[in-house]
Amino acid sequence: MELNVVKVYQERVTLAITGASGVQYGLRLLECLVAARCQVLVMISKAAQVVIATETDEALPGSAKEQEAWLTQRFSAAPGQVRVFGREQWMAPVASGSGAPSKMVVCPCSTGSLSAIATGASNNLIERAADVALKERRQLILVPREAPYSEIHLEHMLKLTRMGCVVIPASPGFYNRPRTIDDMIDFVVARILNQLQIEQQLMPRWGEDSLS
Ligand SMILES: Cc1cc2nc3c(=O)[nH]c(=O)nc-3n(C[C@H](O)[C@H](O)[C@H](O)COP(=O)(O)O)c2cc1C
């Protein structure tokens, strides 16, 4: 009888990359989650694909299946470690409380997706997955990027924070003396990994002199 090979991942995390500036944060987060041996269930909105083409030299393909193969190769993930789902793939695990991971990050989070999540729109798989995280009282981290914020944006962030979401603005600090853009990206990604309670070697925590 053939033995089933069971793949054990450190953690399962849902990652939605939406169309705010700073897709580099989302891609770096994915790289770190893969390196930390997490299985990552990924969704990339249409607008995020435009932003990726605008802000990076990455040649992300168009379909979810192609993106899955591309990201797997790009981040040297194990087969099945990175799974990508399309905007109306309602049978995906993230669409239901019984299948969704216990942790979800929207990084970066556009103000459009922020609004849809705050109002429970559920019009695409990203919005539905966030709605599932909210109804199941699971961890939901949002990384918005906009400047300045309108009253609407701030109201949505306050409402979601009161519901238990963690809002981590894509605003790197400077006390670590960043020398490169990668350093600034890692500042924000380290904050997200700390919230997810996934060990990171990107930045020492406050009060620690260096990474162990
Ligand atoms: C290059 C580019 C940069 C953008 N930057 C931002 C941004 O920083 N913040 C934001 O909320 N929206 C930004 N947008 C607009 C969103 O992509 C747009 O509102 C979109 O409808 C969001 O859809 P999504 O939430 O499904 O990804 C940007 C769009 C483009 C093309």
The ligand as an SDF file (V2000), in Angstrom:
LIG
                    3D

 31 33  0  0  0  0  0  0  0  0999 V2000
    0.1220   52.2200   -9.4540 C   0  0  0  0  0  0  0  0  0  0  0  0
   -1.0700   52.3050   -8.5510 C   0  0  0  0  0  0  0  0  0  0  0  0
   -0.8970   52.7180   -7.2490 C   0  0  0  0  0  0  0  0  0  0  0  0
   -1.9740   52.7840   -6.3630 C   0  0  0  0  0  0  0  0  0  0  0  0
   -1.7400   53.1490   -5.0680 N   0  0  0  0  0  0  0  0  0  0  0  0
   -2.7460   53.0870   -4.1760 C   0  0  0  0  0  0  0  0  0  0  0  0
   -2.4770   53.3040   -2.7980 C   0  0  0  0  0  0  0  0  0  0  0  0
   -1.3390   53.5640   -2.3720 O   0  0  0  0  0  0  0  0  0  0  0  0
   -3.4800   53.1550   -1.9110 N   0  0  0  0  0  0  0  0  0  0  0  0
   -4.7500   52.8090   -2.3100 C   0  0  0  0  0  0  0  0  0  0  0  0
   -5.6110   52.6500   -1.4480 O   0  0  0  0  0  0  0  0  0  0  0  0
   -5.0540   52.6380   -3.6330 N   0  0  0  0  0  0  0  0  0  0  0  0
   -4.0820   52.7500   -4.5720 C   0  0  0  0  0  0  0  0  0  0  0  0
   -4.3450   52.5220   -5.9060 N   0  0  0  0  0  0  0  0  0  0  0  0
   -5.7530   52.3910   -6.3420 C   0  0  0  0  0  0  0  0  0  0  0  0
   -6.3080   50.9760   -6.1580 C   0  0  0  0  0  0  0  0  0  0  0  0
   -5.5260   50.0570   -6.8930 O   0  0  0  0  0  0  0  0  0  0  0  0
   -7.7670   50.9490   -6.6460 C   0  0  0  0  0  0  0  0  0  0  0  0
   -8.5830   51.6790   -5.7550 O   0  0  0  0  0  0  0  0  0  0  0  0
   -8.3030   49.5390   -6.8040 C   0  0  0  0  0  0  0  0  0  0  0  0
   -9.6770   49.6060   -7.1420 O   0  0  0  0  0  0  0  0  0  0  0  0
   -8.1550   48.6860   -5.5500 C   0  0  0  0  0  0  0  0  0  0  0  0
   -8.6870   47.4080   -5.8250 O   0  0  0  0  0  0  0  0  0  0  0  0
   -8.3590   46.1400   -4.9180 P   0  0  0  0  0  0  0  0  0  0  0  0
   -8.6530   46.5360   -3.5150 O   0  0  0  0  0  0  0  0  0  0  0  0
   -9.2920   45.0900   -5.4340 O   0  0  0  0  0  0  0  0  0  0  0  0
   -6.9620   45.7670   -5.1540 O   0  0  0  0  0  0  0  0  0  0  0  0
   -3.2830   52.4590   -6.8140 C   0  0  0  0  0  0  0  0  0  0  0  0
   -3.4510   52.0310   -8.1440 C   0  0  0  0  0  0  0  0  0  0  0  0
   -2.3540   51.9620   -8.9930 C   0  0  0  0  0  0  0  0  0  0  0  0
   -2.5600   51.4800  -10.3960 C   0  0  0  0  0  0  0  0  0  0  0  0
  1  2  1  0
  2  3  1  0
  2 30  2  0
  3  4  2  0
  4  5  1  0
  4 28  1  0
  5  6  2  0
  6  7  1  0
  6 13  1  0
  7  8  2  0
  7  9  1  0
  9 10  1  0
 10 11  2  0
 10 12  1  0
 12 13  2  0
 13 14  1  0
 14 15  1  0
 14 28  1  0
 15 16  1  0
 16 17  1  0
 16 18  1  0
 18 19  1  0
 18 20  1  0
 20 21  1  0
 20 22  1  0
 22 23  1  0
 23 24  1  0
 24 25  2  0
 24 26  1  0
 24 27  1  0
 28 29  2  0
 29 30  1  0
 30 31  1  0
M  END
$$$$
